[in-house]
Amino acid sequence: MCLSSSQPFSDTPTRLVLYLKTQTHVRIPRLSRRRRMWRKEKEMEMNNIRLYMENQLIIQENEKLKKKALLLHQENKALFSLLQTKKSFICSINKNLTINKHQDHILLLY
């Protein structure tokens, strides 16, 4: 059997080895497919790891923002209560002033 025939090798292993040695680029479809699949799996794994790390950073930043929002809410409540006490204090002063004005006005009438 000749090496350039339609069947390059027979069932004997020596002819297969000789054929493979004479060929410069031997492609085995299953092996190439496996390699492609393996590369894609590795790429997907790397993408998953990258996305996982991004998610972890986003979660950490979210926690920081939640803490900051809670502190701002507490500060807002404290300032609002302070404003309410000042407002009630000013209202009581205004009432006292108006009462005193009315009393002075009444005293002037007598």
Secondary structure, 3 states (H helix, E strand, C coil): CCCCCCCCCCCCHHHHHHHHHHCCCCCCHHHHHHHHHHHHHHHHHHHHHHHHHHHHHHHHHHHHHHHHHHHHHHHHHHHHHHHHHHHHHHHHHHHHHHHHHHHHHHHHHC
